[in-house]
Amino acid sequence: MSAHVCGGFTEERPLDEEAAGVLESCRAEIEEKVGAGYVADIVKTQVVAGMNFSYRGKLANGKHASVKIFRPLPHTNQPPRVTNVLVASVEGDTMTVEKMWDEAVQGAAAE
């Protein structure tokens, strides 16, 4: 087990009730970006001006997917939102990124 880094992500762990709830609150947005059937089994978190949740799991088609969700601080009255998605296929030691979406990049492209 490695030491915790201030400002960094926690160690990966199985989803708890809080992490599962945040994931479910963004289910429609996730499915819009990667399709139906995303199941996460691992999460790590990072405290920022709110909380980042980084999930690792698979899609119904067997492809690997990671999803990042930002949950703002409660006083903002803003809901959690998906900030990053990566879908990849893995064969042996080779990972092929098939889809990547990032809020910062997409937002900059829209401006």
N, C-alpha and C positions, 0 to 999 in steps of 0.2 A: 504494500500500500504506500503510495507516495504522499508527500506532505501537501497540505492544502495551500494554494497560492491565493493570497488576498486579491480580490477582483477577478479571479479566474473561475472556471467552471468547477463544480464538485466532481467527485468520482462518479462514474456511471453506476446506475443502480436500477433494479426493477421499478416499474411504475408504481407509485403509491396513489392514494385516493385523490390527492390534490393534482398531481400530474395528469392522471387519467381524466379528471374533470376539465382541465384546461384544454387537453387534446380534443375532447368531445365538443367543447364550446366552439372549436374551429373546424369541426368535421366537414361542413359544407364548403368552406374555403379550401380545405385540403383536397377534397374530391374534385373541385373545380380545376385544381392545378395538376393533380396526378391520377385522377380517376378513383373509382370506388375500391374499397377493400384494403385500405391501409391499416395495418395492425402494428403498433409500436410495442416493443418489449423492454426497451432500455431508455432511460432518461438521465440527463445531467442538467444542473441548473446553475445560473449565474445571477447574483444580485447586482443590479444596476439601478437606474432610476425607475425601478420596477423589477421584473424578473424575466430572464430569458430561460426558456425551456428548450433543450436540444434533444430530440427524440430520434431513436434508431429503430427501424423495423423493416417490414416487407409489405409489398403489394400482393393482391390476390394472384397476379401472374408470376409470382416468385421473385420479381426484381427487388433489389434492396432500395430503401428510401430513407433519407434523413429529412426531418422537418424541424425548423426552428420557429418558435412562437414567442412573441413578446407580450407579457401581461403588464400593462401600466400600473402605476401606483393607484390605490383605491380612490383618492381624492379627485382624480382626473375624470372619474365616471366613464372611462373609455374601456371597451371590451378588449380581450386578448386578440392578437392578429398574427397571421402567418407572415414571417419575414424572410424565410429562406427555405427552398426545397431542392433536393438533389435526388435524382433517380439513377440507379446504375445497375448494370448486370455484371455478375461476377462469374468468371469461368477459370477455374484453377487459381493461378496467382495474378490473373489479369482482371482489372476492373475497368469497365467501359461506361463513362458517364453518358447517359442518354437524354437527360433533361435536367436543366438547372434554371432556377428562378430565384431572383434576389430582389427584395423590396427596394434596396438602395439603388441598384442598377436600373431596375424598371422605372423607378421614380425619376431618375436622372434622364433617362431616355425620353420620358414624357414631357420634360421641360423644354 
